[in-house]
Amino acid sequence: MIQQYEEKLSTLIDLMVETASDDELFAGGYLRGHISLSAADCELNGITSVEAMKEAVDTSLTRAQSELTPVDQLIVKTMWQQLQQSAI
């Protein structure tokens, strides 16, 4: 279940590449890393719930906040919310 969700999110990010702004491209690449790592961690720990994976991504993003400016944090957070809504 998690692998399919990760693939769906990656596909959505890939589809944005042709029309995305520089900020959206940055956010997509940044999120892709957090999504992939969170999915791998969930699978490694036997977690199969998509909701648990979403929480893992949220936690990962929260822990990494110091890497980003407040503006970039908002861009990433907004894209993460949009991806979750589109992946339903």
Biopython code that builds the backbone (N, CA, C, O; Angstrom):
import numpy as np
from Bio.PDB.StructureBuilder import StructureBuilder

atoms = [
    (1, "MET", "N", (0.822, -1.190, 0.000)),
    (1, "MET", "CA", (0.000, 0.000, 0.000)),
    (1, "MET", "C", (0.871, 1.261, 0.000)),
    (1, "MET", "O", (0.616, 2.197, -0.757)),
    (2, "ILE", "N", (1.892, 1.276, 0.848)),
    (2, "ILE", "CA", (2.768, 2.435, 0.940)),
    (2, "ILE", "C", (3.536, 2.628, -0.364)),
    (2, "ILE", "O", (3.704, 3.758, -0.822)),
    (3, "GLN", "N", (3.996, 1.545, -0.956)),
    (3, "GLN", "CA", (4.763, 1.658, -2.195)),
    (3, "GLN", "C", (3.917, 2.287, -3.300)),
    (3, "GLN", "O", (4.410, 3.121, -4.060)),
    (4, "GLN", "N", (2.650, 1.894, -3.393)),
    (4, "GLN", "CA", (1.766, 2.465, -4.402)),
    (4, "GLN", "C", (1.538, 3.951, -4.148)),
    (4, "GLN", "O", (1.499, 4.750, -5.083)),
    (5, "TYR", "N", (1.389, 4.313, -2.883)),
    (5, "TYR", "CA", (1.174, 5.708, -2.530)),
    (5, "TYR", "C", (2.425, 6.533, -2.860)),
    (5, "TYR", "O", (2.327, 7.633, -3.405)),
    (6, "GLU", "N", (3.579, 5.998, -2.529)),
    (6, "GLU", "CA", (4.837, 6.685, -2.845)),
    (6, "GLU", "C", (4.967, 6.883, -4.358)),
    (6, "GLU", "O", (5.353, 7.960, -4.813)),
    (7, "GLU", "N", (4.647, 5.853, -5.128)),
    (7, "GLU", "CA", (4.723, 5.946, -6.585)),
    (7, "GLU", "C", (3.752, 6.990, -7.126)),
    (7, "GLU", "O", (4.080, 7.729, -8.054)),
    (8, "LYS", "N", (2.558, 7.046, -6.541)),
    (8, "LYS", "CA", (1.557, 8.028, -6.970)),
    (8, "LYS", "C", (2.062, 9.449, -6.697)),
    (8, "LYS", "O", (1.927, 10.331, -7.546)),
    (9, "LEU", "N", (2.637, 9.666, -5.522)),
    (9, "LEU", "CA", (3.180, 10.987, -5.193)),
    (9, "LEU", "C", (4.328, 11.345, -6.132)),
    (9, "LEU", "O", (4.410, 12.479, -6.603)),
    (10, "SER", "N", (5.204, 10.397, -6.405)),
    (10, "SER", "CA", (6.337, 10.645, -7.315)),
    (10, "SER", "C", (5.850, 10.985, -8.716)),
    (10, "SER", "O", (6.399, 11.868, -9.376)),
    (11, "THR", "N", (4.828, 10.287, -9.160)),
    (11, "THR", "CA", (4.256, 10.560, -10.481)),
    (11, "THR", "C", (3.677, 11.965, -10.535)),
    (11, "THR", "O", (3.867, 12.682, -11.518)),
    (12, "LEU", "N", (2.971, 12.357, -9.481)),
    (12, "LEU", "CA", (2.415, 13.718, -9.432)),
    (12, "LEU", "C", (3.523, 14.762, -9.491)),
    (12, "LEU", "O", (3.386, 15.777, -10.174)),
    (13, "ILE", "N", (4.608, 14.519, -8.785)),
    (13, "ILE", "CA", (5.746, 15.441, -8.819)),
    (13, "ILE", "C", (6.344, 15.482, -10.228)),
    (13, "ILE", "O", (6.660, 16.557, -10.737)),
    (14, "ASP", "N", (6.496, 14.321, -10.853)),
    (14, "ASP", "CA", (7.046, 14.249, -12.213)),
    (14, "ASP", "C", (6.176, 15.004, -13.210)),
    (14, "ASP", "O", (6.695, 15.665, -14.109)),
    (15, "LEU", "N", (4.873, 14.910, -13.059)),
    (15, "LEU", "CA", (3.955, 15.565, -13.986)),
    (15, "LEU", "C", (4.023, 17.090, -13.892)),
    (15, "LEU", "O", (3.673, 17.787, -14.845)),
    (16, "MET", "N", (4.464, 17.600, -12.766)),
    (16, "MET", "CA", (4.552, 19.045, -12.581)),
    (16, "MET", "C", (5.790, 19.650, -13.229)),
    (16, "MET", "O", (5.846, 20.863, -13.428)),
    (17, "VAL", "N", (6.762, 18.846, -13.556)),
    (17, "VAL", "CA", (8.062, 19.352, -13.983)),
    (17, "VAL", "C", (7.957, 20.309, -15.176)),
    (17, "VAL", "O", (8.630, 21.339, -15.204)),
    (18, "GLU", "N", (7.133, 19.980, -16.141)),
    (18, "GLU", "CA", (7.075, 20.791, -17.357)),
    (18, "GLU", "C", (6.479, 22.173, -17.128)),
    (18, "GLU", "O", (6.821, 23.117, -17.839)),
    (19, "THR", "N", (5.599, 22.303, -16.154)),
    (19, "THR", "CA", (4.907, 23.577, -15.956)),
    (19, "THR", "C", (5.228, 24.238, -14.615)),
    (19, "THR", "O", (4.723, 25.323, -14.326)),
    (20, "ALA", "N", (6.041, 23.610, -13.815)),
    (20, "ALA", "CA", (6.306, 24.104, -12.459)),
    (20, "ALA", "C", (7.216, 25.326, -12.454)),
    (20, "ALA", "O", (8.079, 25.493, -13.315)),
    (21, "SER", "N", (6.995, 26.165, -11.463)),
    (21, "SER", "CA", (7.893, 27.295, -11.232)),
    (21, "SER", "C", (9.171, 26.770, -10.574)),
    (21, "SER", "O", (9.243, 25.607, -10.177)),
    (22, "ASP", "N", (10.161, 27.630, -10.466)),
    (22, "ASP", "CA", (11.403, 27.229, -9.800)),
    (22, "ASP", "C", (11.134, 26.808, -8.358)),
    (22, "ASP", "O", (11.710, 25.832, -7.878)),
    (23, "ASP", "N", (10.264, 27.540, -7.670)),
    (23, "ASP", "CA", (9.920, 27.191, -6.291)),
    (23, "ASP", "C", (9.245, 25.830, -6.211)),
    (23, "ASP", "O", (9.529, 25.041, -5.310)),
    (24, "GLU", "N", (8.358, 25.560, -7.149)),
    (24, "GLU", "CA", (7.662, 24.263, -7.164)),
    (24, "GLU", "C", (8.631, 23.130, -7.488)),
    (24, "GLU", "O", (8.523, 22.044, -6.920)),
    (25, "LEU", "N", (9.569, 23.372, -8.389)),
    (25, "LEU", "CA", (10.575, 22.344, -8.698)),
    (25, "LEU", "C", (11.429, 22.045, -7.477)),
    (25, "LEU", "O", (11.714, 20.885, -7.179)),
    (26, "PHE", "N", (11.834, 23.093, -6.773)),
    (26, "PHE", "CA", (12.599, 22.909, -5.545)),
    (26, "PHE", "C", (11.794, 22.093, -4.531)),
    (26, "PHE", "O", (12.291, 21.112, -3.979)),
    (27, "ALA", "N", (10.547, 22.506, -4.293)),
    (27, "ALA", "CA", (9.704, 21.832, -3.299)),
    (27, "ALA", "C", (9.471, 20.380, -3.690)),
    (27, "ALA", "O", (9.495, 19.498, -2.831)),
    (28, "GLY", "N", (9.247, 20.121, -4.973)),
    (28, "GLY", "CA", (9.031, 18.750, -5.430)),
    (28, "GLY", "C", (10.238, 17.863, -5.182)),
    (28, "GLY", "O", (10.103, 16.734, -4.710)),
    (29, "GLY", "N", (11.416, 18.376, -5.502)),
    (29, "GLY", "CA", (12.638, 17.605, -5.259)),
    (29, "GLY", "C", (12.890, 17.394, -3.777)),
    (29, "GLY", "O", (13.287, 16.309, -3.352)),
    (30, "TYR", "N", (12.658, 18.428, -3.002)),
    (30, "TYR", "CA", (12.857, 18.347, -1.556)),
    (30, "TYR", "C", (11.886, 17.326, -0.951)),
    (30, "TYR", "O", (12.272, 16.492, -0.132)),
    (31, "LEU", "N", (10.639, 17.409, -1.367)),
    (31, "LEU", "CA", (9.632, 16.475, -0.844)),
    (31, "LEU", "C", (9.894, 15.038, -1.272)),
    (31, "LEU", "O", (9.676, 14.102, -0.503)),
    (32, "ARG", "N", (10.363, 14.870, -2.501)),
    (32, "ARG", "CA", (10.625, 13.519, -3.008)),
    (32, "ARG", "C", (11.575, 12.779, -2.059)),
    (32, "ARG", "O", (11.373, 11.600, -1.769)),
    (33, "GLY", "N", (12.603, 13.472, -1.583)),
    (33, "GLY", "CA", (13.541, 12.847, -0.654)),
    (33, "GLY", "C", (12.873, 12.446, 0.649)),
    (33, "GLY", "O", (13.080, 11.337, 1.140)),
    (34, "HIS", "N", (12.079, 13.337, 1.208)),
    (34, "HIS", "CA", (11.388, 13.034, 2.466)),
    (34, "HIS", "C", (10.357, 11.917, 2.284)),
    (34, "HIS", "O", (10.195, 11.064, 3.157)),
    (35, "ILE", "N", (9.677, 11.929, 1.164)),
    (35, "ILE", "CA", (8.673, 10.890, 0.880)),
    (35, "ILE", "C", (9.350, 9.532, 0.735)),
    (35, "ILE", "O", (8.900, 8.546, 1.318)),
    (36, "SER", "N", (10.426, 9.480, -0.036)),
    (36, "SER", "CA", (11.138, 8.205, -0.253)),
    (36, "SER", "C", (11.706, 7.640, 1.041)),
    (36, "SER", "O", (11.571, 6.448, 1.320)),
    (37, "LEU", "N", (12.340, 8.502, 1.827)),
    (37, "LEU", "CA", (12.912, 8.033, 3.096)),
    (37, "LEU", "C", (11.828, 7.575, 4.069)),
    (37, "LEU", "O", (11.995, 6.567, 4.755)),
    (38, "SER", "N", (10.733, 8.303, 4.131)),
    (38, "SER", "CA", (9.640, 7.934, 5.039)),
    (38, "SER", "C", (9.009, 6.615, 4.614)),
    (38, "SER", "O", (8.699, 5.768, 5.453)),
    (39, "ALA", "N", (8.820, 6.444, 3.311)),
    (39, "ALA", "CA", (8.254, 5.187, 2.813)),
    (39, "ALA", "C", (9.189, 4.024, 3.130)),
    (39, "ALA", "O", (8.737, 2.966, 3.568)),
    (40, "ALA", "N", (10.486, 4.213, 2.910)),
    (40, "ALA", "CA", (11.454, 3.149, 3.193)),
    (40, "ALA", "C", (11.473, 2.812, 4.682)),
    (40, "ALA", "O", (11.524, 1.639, 5.050)),
    (41, "ASP", "N", (11.433, 3.832, 5.539)),
    (41, "ASP", "CA", (11.411, 3.590, 6.983)),
    (41, "ASP", "C", (10.167, 2.816, 7.398)),
    (41, "ASP", "O", (10.238, 1.897, 8.213)),
    (42, "CYS", "N", (9.026, 3.197, 6.828)),
    (42, "CYS", "CA", (7.778, 2.492, 7.162)),
    (42, "CYS", "C", (7.858, 1.029, 6.738)),
    (42, "CYS", "O", (7.506, 0.134, 7.506)),
    (43, "GLU", "N", (8.317, 0.793, 5.526)),
    (43, "GLU", "CA", (8.408, -0.579, 5.029)),
    (43, "GLU", "C", (9.402, -1.394, 5.852)),
    (43, "GLU", "O", (9.155, -2.563, 6.147)),
    (44, "LEU", "N", (10.510, -0.786, 6.218)),
    (44, "LEU", "CA", (11.520, -1.460, 7.031)),
    (44, "LEU", "C", (10.956, -1.862, 8.389)),
    (44, "LEU", "O", (11.328, -2.898, 8.940)),
    (45, "ASN", "N", (10.064, -1.046, 8.922)),
    (45, "ASN", "CA", (9.468, -1.313, 10.229)),
    (45, "ASN", "C", (8.128, -2.037, 10.153)),
    (45, "ASN", "O", (7.432, -2.159, 11.161)),
    (46, "GLY", "N", (7.763, -2.517, 8.965)),
    (46, "GLY", "CA", (6.543, -3.292, 8.806)),
    (46, "GLY", "C", (5.269, -2.467, 8.890)),
    (46, "GLY", "O", (4.194, -3.017, 9.133)),
    (47, "ILE", "N", (5.369, -1.173, 8.697)),
    (47, "ILE", "CA", (4.202, -0.295, 8.741)),
    (47, "ILE", "C", (3.611, -0.234, 7.343)),
    (47, "ILE", "O", (4.320, 0.059, 6.380)),
    (48, "THR", "N", (2.318, -0.508, 7.224)),
    (48, "THR", "CA", (1.682, -0.540, 5.916)),
    (48, "THR", "C", (0.618, 0.538, 5.733)),
    (48, "THR", "O", (0.041, 0.660, 4.652)),
    (49, "SER", "N", (0.360, 1.300, 6.751)),
    (49, "SER", "CA", (-0.681, 2.318, 6.710)),
    (49, "SER", "C", (-0.200, 3.576, 5.983)),
    (49, "SER", "O", (0.859, 4.121, 6.295)),
    (50, "VAL", "N", (-0.989, 4.023, 5.015)),
    (50, "VAL", "CA", (-0.681, 5.252, 4.303)),
    (50, "VAL", "C", (-0.727, 6.432, 5.271)),
    (50, "VAL", "O", (0.081, 7.355, 5.167)),
    (51, "GLU", "N", (-1.659, 6.403, 6.199)),
    (51, "GLU", "CA", (-1.751, 7.481, 7.192)),
    (51, "GLU", "C", (-0.477, 7.561, 8.024)),
    (51, "GLU", "O", (-0.004, 8.655, 8.332)),
    (52, "ALA", "N", (0.076, 6.417, 8.387)),
    (52, "ALA", "CA", (1.326, 6.398, 9.152)),
    (52, "ALA", "C", (2.468, 6.961, 8.317)),
    (52, "ALA", "O", (3.348, 7.642, 8.843)),
    (53, "MET", "N", (2.457, 6.679, 7.020)),
    (53, "MET", "CA", (3.499, 7.220, 6.150)),
    (53, "MET", "C", (3.368, 8.739, 6.054)),
    (53, "MET", "O", (4.371, 9.453, 6.092)),
    (54, "LYS", "N", (2.141, 9.232, 5.930)),
    (54, "LYS", "CA", (1.931, 10.682, 5.888)),
    (54, "LYS", "C", (2.465, 11.337, 7.164)),
    (54, "LYS", "O", (3.098, 12.392, 7.116)),
    (55, "GLU", "N", (2.204, 10.705, 8.286)),
    (55, "GLU", "CA", (2.704, 11.220, 9.565)),
    (55, "GLU", "C", (4.230, 11.196, 9.598)),
    (55, "GLU", "O", (4.860, 12.105, 10.138)),
    (56, "ALA", "N", (4.816, 10.154, 9.020)),
    (56, "ALA", "CA", (6.278, 10.053, 8.976)),
    (56, "ALA", "C", (6.866, 11.180, 8.122)),
    (56, "ALA", "O", (7.900, 11.751, 8.471)),
    (57, "VAL", "N", (6.212, 11.498, 7.013)),
    (57, "VAL", "CA", (6.677, 12.607, 6.174)),
    (57, "VAL", "C", (6.538, 13.918, 6.946)),
    (57, "VAL", "O", (7.454, 14.741, 6.940)),
    (58, "ASP", "N", (5.406, 14.114, 7.605)),
    (58, "ASP", "CA", (5.206, 15.326, 8.411)),
    (58, "ASP", "C", (6.303, 15.471, 9.467)),
    (58, "ASP", "O", (6.862, 16.551, 9.654)),
    (59, "THR", "N", (6.597, 14.373, 10.146)),
    (59, "THR", "CA", (7.639, 14.383, 11.177)),
    (59, "THR", "C", (8.996, 14.704, 10.569)),
    (59, "THR", "O", (9.762, 15.491, 11.125)),
    (60, "SER", "N", (9.288, 14.099, 9.439)),
    (60, "SER", "CA", (10.562, 14.332, 8.761)),
    (60, "SER", "C", (10.693, 15.800, 8.356)),
    (60, "SER", "O", (11.755, 16.401, 8.524)),
    (61, "LEU", "N", (9.625, 16.368, 7.828)),
    (61, "LEU", "CA", (9.651, 17.775, 7.426)),
    (61, "LEU", "C", (9.821, 18.692, 8.634)),
    (61, "LEU", "O", (10.542, 19.687, 8.568)),
    (62, "THR", "N", (9.159, 18.354, 9.728)),
    (62, "THR", "CA", (9.274, 19.161, 10.945)),
    (62, "THR", "C", (10.698, 19.141, 11.471)),
    (62, "THR", "O", (11.236, 20.174, 11.871)),
    (63, "ARG", "N", (11.304, 17.968, 11.468)),
    (63, "ARG", "CA", (12.685, 17.836, 11.960)),
    (63, "ARG", "C", (13.684, 18.602, 11.094)),
    (63, "ARG", "O", (14.730, 19.038, 11.575)),
    (64, "ALA", "N", (13.353, 18.760, 9.823)),
    (64, "ALA", "CA", (14.284, 19.398, 8.887)),
    (64, "ALA", "C", (13.988, 20.883, 8.673)),
    (64, "ALA", "O", (14.582, 21.506, 7.793)),
    (65, "GLN", "N", (13.096, 21.446, 9.450)),
    (65, "GLN", "CA", (12.700, 22.838, 9.249)),
    (65, "GLN", "C", (13.875, 23.800, 9.240)),
    (65, "GLN", "O", (13.860, 24.786, 8.503)),
    (66, "SER", "N", (14.880, 23.533, 10.036)),
    (66, "SER", "CA", (16.015, 24.455, 10.117)),
    (66, "SER", "C", (16.810, 24.516, 8.810)),
    (66, "SER", "O", (17.617, 25.425, 8.617)),
    (67, "GLU", "N", (16.585, 23.556, 7.916)),
    (67, "GLU", "CA", (17.270, 23.556, 6.624)),
    (67, "GLU", "C", (16.710, 24.619, 5.676)),
    (67, "GLU", "O", (17.378, 25.024, 4.725)),
    (68, "LEU", "N", (15.489, 25.063, 5.941)),
    (68, "LEU", "CA", (14.778, 25.939, 5.015)),
    (68, "LEU", "C", (14.470, 27.301, 5.624)),
    (68, "LEU", "O", (14.325, 27.441, 6.838)),
    (69, "THR", "N", (14.375, 28.291, 4.758)),
    (69, "THR", "CA", (13.894, 29.599, 5.195)),
    (69, "THR", "C", (12.395, 29.479, 5.467)),
    (69, "THR", "O", (11.758, 28.541, 4.988)),
    (70, "PRO", "N", (11.829, 30.404, 6.221)),
    (70, "PRO", "CA", (10.377, 30.355, 6.448)),
    (70, "PRO", "C", (9.565, 30.354, 5.153)),
    (70, "PRO", "O", (8.535, 29.685, 5.068)),
    (71, "VAL", "N", (10.017, 31.093, 4.158)),
    (71, "VAL", "CA", (9.298, 31.124, 2.877)),
    (71, "VAL", "C", (9.354, 29.752, 2.210)),
    (71, "VAL", "O", (8.339, 29.259, 1.719)),
    (72, "ASP", "N", (10.532, 29.135, 2.190)),
    (72, "ASP", "CA", (10.663, 27.806, 1.592)),
    (72, "ASP", "C", (9.861, 26.769, 2.374)),
    (72, "ASP", "O", (9.287, 25.855, 1.782)),
    (73, "GLN", "N", (9.818, 26.904, 3.698)),
    (73, "GLN", "CA", (9.007, 25.993, 4.512)),
    (73, "GLN", "C", (7.550, 26.060, 4.075)),
    (73, "GLN", "O", (6.888, 25.029, 3.952)),
    (74, "LEU", "N", (7.054, 27.259, 3.843)),
    (74, "LEU", "CA", (5.667, 27.433, 3.424)),
    (74, "LEU", "C", (5.423, 26.827, 2.047)),
    (74, "LEU", "O", (4.394, 26.192, 1.817)),
    (75, "ILE", "N", (6.361, 27.022, 1.140)),
    (75, "ILE", "CA", (6.237, 26.456, -0.212)),
    (75, "ILE", "C", (6.185, 24.933, -0.145)),
    (75, "ILE", "O", (5.351, 24.306, -0.799)),
    (76, "VAL", "N", (7.071, 24.344, 0.638)),
    (76, "VAL", "CA", (7.121, 22.881, 0.772)),
    (76, "VAL", "C", (5.850, 22.369, 1.439)),
    (76, "VAL", "O", (5.262, 21.389, 0.982)),
    (77, "LYS", "N", (5.424, 23.020, 2.511)),
    (77, "LYS", "CA", (4.218, 22.600, 3.223)),
    (77, "LYS", "C", (2.990, 22.664, 2.315)),
    (77, "LYS", "O", (2.158, 21.757, 2.316)),
    (78, "THR", "N", (2.890, 23.735, 1.551)),
    (78, "THR", "CA", (1.753, 23.891, 0.636)),
    (78, "THR", "C", (1.756, 22.795, -0.422)),
    (78, "THR", "O", (0.712, 22.216, -0.721)),
    (79, "MET", "N", (2.925, 22.511, -0.989)),
    (79, "MET", "CA", (2.994, 21.462, -2.006)),
    (79, "MET", "C", (2.677, 20.095, -1.400)),
    (79, "MET", "O", (2.002, 19.285, -2.036)),
    (80, "TRP", "N", (3.148, 19.829, -0.193)),
    (80, "TRP", "CA", (2.869, 18.556, 0.466)),
    (80, "TRP", "C", (1.353, 18.399, 0.645)),
    (80, "TRP", "O", (0.817, 17.318, 0.406)),
    (81, "GLN", "N", (0.677, 19.437, 1.053)),
    (81, "GLN", "CA", (-0.780, 19.386, 1.208)),
    (81, "GLN", "C", (-1.463, 19.141, -0.133)),
    (81, "GLN", "O", (-2.400, 18.347, -0.217)),
    (82, "GLN", "N", (-1.002, 19.813, -1.175)),
    (82, "GLN", "CA", (-1.577, 19.633, -2.506)),
    (82, "GLN", "C", (-1.364, 18.215, -3.024)),
    (82, "GLN", "O", (-2.271, 17.620, -3.606)),
    (83, "LEU", "N", (-0.177, 17.681, -2.815)),
    (83, "LEU", "CA", (0.110, 16.316, -3.251)),
    (83, "LEU", "C", (-0.790, 15.311, -2.550)),
    (83, "LEU", "O", (-1.310, 14.390, -3.179)),
    (84, "GLN", "N", (-0.972, 15.490, -1.249)),
    (84, "GLN", "CA", (-1.830, 14.567, -0.489)),
    (84, "GLN", "C", (-3.259, 14.606, -1.008)),
    (84, "GLN", "O", (-3.912, 13.569, -1.120)),
    (85, "GLN", "N", (-3.745, 15.800, -1.324)),
    (85, "GLN", "CA", (-5.108, 15.929, -1.840)),
    (85, "GLN", "C", (-5.231, 15.317, -3.238)),
    (85, "GLN", "O", (-6.238, 14.684, -3.556)),
    (86, "SER", "N", (-4.219, 15.506, -4.057)),
    (86, "SER", "CA", (-4.250, 14.977, -5.434)),
    (86, "SER", "C", (-4.081, 13.476, -5.487)),
    (86, "SER", "O", (-4.536, 12.833, -6.432)),
    (87, "ALA", "N", (-3.434, 12.907, -4.487)),
    (87, "ALA", "CA", (-3.136, 11.473, -4.488)),
    (87, "ALA", "C", (-4.281, 10.621, -3.958)),
    (87, "ALA", "O", (-4.165, 9.397, -3.896)),
    (88, "ILE", "N", (-5.357, 11.240, -3.584)),
    (88, "ILE", "CA", (-6.500, 10.490, -3.021)),
    (88, "ILE", "C", (-7.104, 9.581, -4.063)),
    (88, "ILE", "O", (-8.070, 8.873, -3.779)),
]
sb = StructureBuilder()
sb.init_structure("model")
sb.init_model(0)
sb.init_chain("A")
sb.init_seg("    ")
for serial, (resi, resn, name, xyz) in enumerate(atoms, 1):
    if name == "N":
        sb.init_residue(resn, " ", resi, " ")
    sb.init_atom(name, np.array(xyz, "f"), 0.0, 1.0, " ", f" {name:<3s}", serial, name[0])
structure = sb.get_structure()
